[in-house]
Amino acid sequence: MCMPQSVRKAVIPAAGLGTRFLPITSAVPKPLLPVIDRPLIHYAVAELAAAGIHDIAMVLSPGFEAVAGYFEPNQTLMGALEERGDEERLAQLKAINDMAEITVIEQTEARGLGHAILMARNFIGDEPFAVLLPDDLIWSAAPAIAQLLGVSEEHGGSVLAAKRVAREAIPSLGIIDADPMGNDVHRVRGLIEKPSIEEAPSDLAIIGRYILTPGVFDRIEHGPAGALGEIQVTDAIAAAIGVEPVHACEFEGDHIDAGTPPGLFAANVYEERRRAMAS
């Protein structure tokens, strides 16, 4: 798929202790937890690469070198495969190595998604960029991030991935107040982070895909922090409403939040069934 030239770079915020997955995350970084035979971070980078975005910054916790290392050549393993004549697995590893150019940015403080994105400011420079959260797995014919790129190319400004959610899920998500424009695109009027069911303006929730303009960095930097010192990107995007176009895209595809043990299990079941049907 051809990528619009206006978006060349992406940020994958992948720091955090992964406490929901203890004790395994005491030894294995959460981005390396598997969905069948590939880690969560693989699916994130593969989606960006399929949309034509190959210049990627990963924001990682200290000690997470193995996350970026997954995409680097393992000469010992590749040498062993070559000796055995295992061309199929060798080609698979080479494809992973060639998928993207990875830049690692270390986040020593857990201060929220906005802070993680702000840390990539020098990497991004003065151009629009994509953000993809690896916990949010999306299976679709066209990469979900590419669907957002299409909306960005048509309307400009920032674009959020969105989907309808059950009422009981609303208090744990960012919820969108928006006017429908057709073709699953909405003009965003407001954003509310984790509202009560009663105060929620809709059942349209933000899912972990964004196209953002470089103006978001100033809005993050100068915006208020939460009670725990966390800096939310939702507030920075909300501050852009009326200043630049902000749209939500109800993407086509199946979504699973793999950021909890039940979600990761569901993702494994889905992927196994998908592969079985494809074979």
Backbone torsions as a table, in degrees:
resi	resn	phi	psi	omega
1	MET	NA	135.8	-179.5
2	CYS	-78.6	139.8	-179.7
3	MET	-98.7	132.6	170.7
4	PRO	-55.7	135.0	-173.1
5	GLN	-67.1	-15.1	-176.9
6	SER	-71.9	-20.0	-179.9
7	VAL	-122.5	111.2	-176.2
8	ARG	-116.5	-17.0	-172.7
9	LYS	-125.8	158.7	178.8
10	ALA	-143.0	156.8	175.3
11	VAL	-120.6	130.7	172.7
12	ILE	-113.9	102.1	175.2
13	PRO	-73.7	114.2	-174.4
14	ALA	-136.9	27.2	175.6
15	ALA	-85.2	179.9	178.1
16	GLY	116.0	154.4	-173.9
17	LEU	-82.7	-17.5	-179.6
18	GLY	63.9	39.7	-173.6
19	THR	-63.4	-25.9	178.6
20	ARG	-64.3	-20.9	-176.5
21	PHE	-105.3	9.0	176.1
22	LEU	-60.4	143.9	11.3
23	PRO	-90.5	-6.2	-173.8
24	ILE	-60.7	-34.6	-177.7
25	THR	-77.2	-0.8	170.4
26	SER	-72.4	-18.0	-179.9
27	ALA	-122.4	-28.1	-176.5
28	VAL	-118.9	120.7	176.5
29	PRO	-58.0	140.8	-176.9
30	LYS	-54.3	-38.7	179.6
31	PRO	-61.2	-14.6	179.3
32	LEU	-98.2	2.6	175.6
33	LEU	-65.2	139.8	-167.9
34	PRO	-88.9	146.4	160.4
35	VAL	-113.7	101.1	-168.9
36	ILE	60.5	-108.6	-173.4
37	ASP	-111.9	13.3	179.6
38	ARG	-131.8	141.5	179.5
39	PRO	-77.1	162.6	179.0
40	LEU	-51.3	-42.3	-176.2
41	ILE	-63.7	-28.5	178.0
42	HIS	-61.8	-46.1	-177.5
43	TYR	-63.8	-35.7	178.7
44	ALA	-65.3	-50.0	-178.9
45	VAL	-66.8	-38.5	179.8
46	ALA	-63.0	-38.4	178.4
47	GLU	-64.7	-44.3	178.0
48	LEU	-62.9	-44.7	-179.3
49	ALA	-62.5	-38.6	178.9
50	ALA	-65.2	-24.6	176.3
51	ALA	-90.2	3.0	177.4
52	GLY	89.5	10.2	180.0
53	ILE	-102.7	114.4	-174.1
54	HIS	-120.1	-4.7	-179.9
55	ASP	-103.6	102.4	-165.7
56	ILE	-127.9	131.9	171.5
57	ALA	-101.8	129.5	172.9
58	MET	-104.7	124.9	175.5
59	VAL	-94.2	112.5	-170.0
60	LEU	-125.1	154.1	173.1
61	SER	-74.2	155.4	174.0
62	PRO	-55.8	140.1	-179.4
63	GLY	87.1	3.1	-178.8
64	PHE	-95.9	27.1	-176.3
65	GLU	-56.7	-30.9	-177.6
66	ALA	-65.6	-22.6	-179.9
67	VAL	-65.4	-52.7	175.7
68	ALA	-69.6	-30.7	179.8
69	GLY	-62.2	-24.3	176.7
70	TYR	-56.9	-31.2	-176.7
71	PHE	-93.5	1.2	179.8
72	GLU	-98.3	150.6	-178.5
73	PRO	-62.3	132.2	172.5
74	ASN	-100.1	94.0	-171.3
75	GLN	-63.4	-37.4	179.7
76	THR	-62.5	-49.1	-179.4
77	LEU	-65.4	-43.3	-178.5
78	MET	-66.1	-35.8	176.7
79	GLY	-64.2	-41.0	178.9
80	ALA	-64.8	-41.4	178.3
81	LEU	-64.8	-38.2	179.1
82	GLU	-64.9	-41.5	178.4
83	GLU	-62.4	-35.5	-179.9
84	ARG	-80.5	-10.6	-176.4
85	GLY	74.5	24.2	-178.9
86	ASP	-85.9	76.5	-174.8
87	GLU	-66.8	-32.5	-177.3
88	GLU	-64.7	-49.9	-180.0
89	ARG	-70.0	-33.9	177.5
90	LEU	-63.1	-43.4	178.2
91	ALA	-64.6	-36.2	178.6
92	GLN	-62.9	-44.8	179.1
93	LEU	-66.1	-40.4	179.2
94	LYS	-63.9	-37.2	178.2
95	ALA	-63.5	-38.2	177.2
96	ILE	-66.3	-42.1	179.3
97	ASN	-61.7	-33.5	-175.4
98	ASP	-92.4	1.7	-171.8
99	MET	-66.3	-38.7	-174.1
100	ALA	-160.5	162.4	170.6
101	GLU	-96.9	115.0	-172.8
102	ILE	-102.3	129.0	171.2
103	THR	-112.3	129.1	-178.8
104	VAL	-98.2	130.2	174.4
105	ILE	-120.4	122.4	-175.9
106	GLU	-88.4	127.3	176.5
107	GLN	-107.7	108.0	-175.6
108	THR	-86.3	-16.6	178.9
109	GLU	-119.7	135.2	176.0
110	ALA	-86.2	91.7	-174.6
111	ARG	-121.2	25.8	173.5
112	GLY	96.8	167.6	-176.7
113	LEU	-63.5	-40.1	180.0
114	GLY	-59.6	-42.5	179.4
115	HIS	-64.6	-40.3	178.4
116	ALA	-61.2	-42.4	178.6
117	ILE	-66.8	-41.1	179.8
118	LEU	-59.8	-33.6	-179.2
119	MET	-64.7	-19.0	-180.0
120	ALA	-92.5	11.3	-174.5
121	ARG	-58.1	-47.5	-179.0
122	ASN	-65.3	-35.4	178.0
123	PHE	-65.1	-43.2	-176.3
124	ILE	-74.7	-43.5	-174.9
125	GLY	75.0	-147.3	-174.0
126	ASP	-105.7	63.4	-179.9
127	GLU	-151.0	155.8	177.1
128	PRO	-65.7	156.6	-174.9
129	PHE	-152.8	165.6	178.3
130	ALA	-102.5	151.4	171.7
131	VAL	-128.6	132.8	-179.6
132	LEU	-134.2	125.7	179.1
133	LEU	-94.1	120.0	-172.3
134	PRO	-68.8	-18.3	176.1
135	ASP	-65.8	-29.2	-177.1
136	ASP	-89.7	102.4	178.5
137	LEU	-92.1	132.8	179.3
138	ILE	-131.4	124.5	175.8
139	TRP	-103.6	122.5	-176.3
140	SER	-155.8	156.6	178.4
141	ALA	-64.3	-48.5	173.0
142	ALA	-101.5	132.4	-179.1
143	PRO	-50.3	136.3	-177.7
144	ALA	-57.1	-40.4	-179.4
145	ILE	-65.9	-30.5	176.6
146	ALA	-69.3	-33.6	175.9
147	GLN	-62.9	-40.5	176.7
148	LEU	-66.4	-38.1	178.2
149	LEU	-59.8	-38.7	178.2
150	GLY	-62.5	-41.0	177.6
151	VAL	-66.4	-40.6	178.8
152	SER	-62.6	-42.0	179.5
153	GLU	-63.9	-35.4	-177.7
154	GLU	-79.4	-39.9	-170.7
155	HIS	-112.4	-16.1	-177.2
156	GLY	76.0	178.8	176.0
157	GLY	70.5	-152.2	-176.9
158	SER	-97.6	150.0	179.5
159	VAL	-135.4	135.0	178.0
160	LEU	-113.3	141.8	169.8
161	ALA	-77.0	142.5	-175.7
162	ALA	-144.8	152.8	170.7
163	LYS	-151.7	156.9	176.0
164	ARG	-73.5	137.9	-178.6
165	VAL	-128.1	161.5	176.9
166	ALA	-67.6	151.8	-177.5
167	ARG	-54.8	-41.2	-175.4
168	GLU	-68.8	-16.6	179.3
169	ALA	-85.8	-16.9	-173.0
170	ILE	-55.8	-45.3	-175.9
171	PRO	-66.0	-8.2	179.6
172	SER	-108.7	10.0	-174.0
173	LEU	-131.7	165.1	169.8
174	GLY	-83.7	127.3	-173.3
175	ILE	-112.8	143.5	-172.3
176	ILE	-105.9	132.6	169.0
177	ASP	-101.8	115.3	-170.7
178	ALA	-151.9	159.3	174.5
179	ASP	-105.1	126.1	179.2
180	PRO	-67.4	140.5	179.4
181	MET	-115.1	-3.1	-175.9
182	GLY	97.6	159.7	179.8
183	ASN	56.3	35.0	176.7
184	ASP	64.1	23.2	176.1
185	VAL	-111.1	139.1	-178.6
186	HIS	-129.0	139.6	172.4
187	ARG	-85.2	120.0	-173.3
188	VAL	-80.6	129.6	176.8
189	ARG	-103.5	-25.0	-178.8
190	GLY	-170.4	161.5	178.4
191	LEU	-134.1	136.4	178.6
192	ILE	-128.0	123.4	-179.3
193	GLU	-85.4	117.3	174.8
194	LYS	52.9	58.0	178.7
195	PRO	-77.0	164.2	169.0
196	SER	-70.4	162.2	178.9
197	ILE	-59.4	-36.5	-176.9
198	GLU	-68.5	-36.5	-176.2
199	GLU	-92.9	-5.0	-178.6
200	ALA	-68.6	130.7	-179.1
201	PRO	-77.4	-13.9	-178.1
202	SER	-165.7	-177.1	172.6
203	ASP	-108.4	20.4	-178.7
204	LEU	-93.3	112.7	-173.4
205	ALA	-107.2	149.9	174.8
206	ILE	-76.2	130.9	174.9
207	ILE	-113.0	156.1	-166.5
208	GLY	-69.2	55.8	172.6
209	ARG	-139.6	133.3	-179.1
210	TYR	-142.8	146.3	159.8
211	ILE	-113.5	121.6	-174.6
212	LEU	-123.6	151.6	174.9
213	THR	-92.4	159.0	-177.8
214	PRO	-64.1	-17.7	176.4
215	GLY	-61.6	-17.4	-179.6
216	VAL	-64.1	-27.4	-177.2
217	PHE	-64.3	-45.1	177.6
218	ASP	-64.1	-38.8	-178.9
219	ARG	-68.4	-34.7	175.0
220	ILE	-67.8	-46.4	-174.5
221	GLU	-62.7	-38.2	-174.3
222	HIS	-102.0	1.1	179.3
223	GLY	-81.7	167.1	-179.0
224	PRO	-75.8	147.8	173.6
225	ALA	-92.7	156.3	179.2
226	GLY	-76.1	-176.7	-175.7
227	ALA	-61.4	-31.5	-179.9
228	LEU	-97.3	13.9	179.7
229	GLY	81.3	6.6	-179.7
230	GLU	-79.0	143.3	-179.5
231	ILE	-110.8	116.8	-174.8
232	GLN	-96.9	134.1	177.6
233	VAL	-70.1	-25.7	179.2
234	THR	-56.6	-42.7	-180.0
235	ASP	-64.2	-39.3	-179.4
236	ALA	-67.5	-38.1	177.9
237	ILE	-69.4	-41.2	178.8
238	ALA	-60.2	-35.6	179.5
239	ALA	-67.9	-17.3	179.8
240	ALA	-84.4	-15.2	-178.6
241	ILE	-63.0	127.6	-175.6
242	GLY	91.8	-16.1	177.4
243	VAL	-99.4	-38.8	177.9
244	GLU	-143.6	162.5	176.7
245	PRO	-63.2	137.4	173.7
246	VAL	-132.9	121.6	-177.1
247	HIS	-127.6	156.6	172.3
248	ALA	-115.8	141.1	-179.5
249	CYS	-118.8	115.9	171.2
250	GLU	-76.5	99.0	-173.9
251	PHE	-70.5	154.1	172.4
252	GLU	-89.7	128.4	179.6
253	GLY	145.9	171.9	179.4
254	ASP	-102.3	132.9	-174.5
255	HIS	-120.3	137.3	171.3
256	ILE	-134.3	131.2	172.7
257	ASP	-83.6	105.9	-177.7
258	ALA	-91.7	18.1	-177.4
259	GLY	-84.2	6.3	174.9
260	THR	-131.1	158.0	177.8
261	PRO	-55.5	-45.3	176.9
262	PRO	-62.7	-37.1	178.8
263	GLY	-66.2	-41.2	178.3
264	LEU	-65.4	-39.0	176.4
265	PHE	-62.0	-45.4	179.2
266	ALA	-61.1	-38.1	178.6
267	ALA	-64.7	-39.5	177.4
268	ASN	-64.6	-42.4	178.5
269	VAL	-63.4	-45.0	-179.6
270	TYR	-60.8	-48.1	-176.4
271	GLU	-65.9	-38.1	178.1
272	GLU	-63.0	-43.8	179.3
273	ARG	-66.5	-39.3	178.7
274	ARG	-61.1	-44.8	-179.7
275	ARG	-66.8	-38.3	179.6
276	ALA	-63.4	-39.8	179.6
277	MET	-70.1	-30.2	-178.0
278	ALA	-80.3	-18.8	-175.4
279	SER	-84.8	NA	NA
